[in-house]
Amino acid sequence: MADPQVNAQITDAITQTNVKVVAEAPAQAIAALYQVASHSAGLSLQNAVHSQQALNQISNAVVSRAVAMIMSIADKP
């Protein structure tokens, strides 16, 4: 039959590993939170740029159509 006692060095190593994991958990959680927050901020900036580009295209089309209408009025007697 095997000896039921575990070596003290093994239990100490496991205890130290558990303490290390538990101690690092808050820092890892904050790091993950920072990554998610920066990613969402980047996505919101990308959406803002895309919206601005779409509005610029629409405004260019509106201005060109308005200029075409003004020019067509000048042609009529």
C-alpha positions in Angstrom: 0.0 0.0 0.0 1.2 3.5 -0.9 2.2 6.0 1.8 -0.8 8.3 2.3 1.3 11.3 3.2 2.3 13.8 0.5 5.7 15.3 0.4 5.7 18.8 2.0 7.6 20.3 -0.9 4.8 19.2 -3.3 2.1 20.8 -1.1 4.1 23.9 -0.7 4.7 24.2 -4.5 0.9 23.7 -5.2 0.0 26.3 -2.5 2.4 28.8 -3.9 1.1 28.3 -7.5 -2.5 28.7 -6.3 -1.6 31.9 -4.4 0.2 33.2 -7.5 -2.9 32.5 -9.8 -5.3 34.1 -7.3 -3.0 37.1 -6.9 -2.7 37.7 -10.6 -6.4 37.4 -11.4 -7.4 41.0 -10.7 -4.6 42.4 -12.9 -5.5 40.1 -15.7 -9.2 41.1 -15.4 -8.3 44.8 -15.5 -6.0 44.2 -18.6 -8.9 42.4 -20.3 -11.2 45.3 -19.5 -8.7 47.8 -20.9 -8.4 45.8 -24.1 -12.2 45.6 -24.5 -12.6 49.3 -23.8 -9.9 50.3 -26.3 -11.3 48.0 -28.9 -14.8 49.5 -28.5 -13.3 53.0 -28.7 -11.5 52.1 -31.9 -14.7 50.7 -33.4 -16.6 53.8 -32.5 -14.0 56.0 -34.2 -14.1 53.8 -37.3 -17.9 54.2 -37.4 -17.6 57.9 -37.0 -15.1 58.1 -39.9 -17.3 55.9 -42.1 -20.4 58.0 -41.4 -18.5 61.2 -42.2 -17.2 59.8 -45.5 -20.8 58.7 -46.4 -22.1 62.2 -45.6 -19.3 63.8 -47.7 -20.3 61.6 -50.7 -23.9 62.6 -50.3 -23.1 66.3 -50.0 -20.9 66.1 -53.1 -23.8 64.6 -55.0 -26.2 67.2 -53.7 -23.9 70.1 -54.6 -23.3 68.8 -58.1 -27.1 68.3 -58.6 -27.8 71.8 -57.3 -25.1 73.3 -59.6 -26.6 71.3 -62.5 -30.1 72.7 -61.7 -28.7 76.3 -61.4 -26.9 75.9 -64.7 -30.0 74.6 -66.4 -32.0 77.6 -65.2 -29.5 79.9 -66.8 -29.9 78.2 -70.2 -33.7 78.8 -70.3 -34.8 82.2 -71.8 
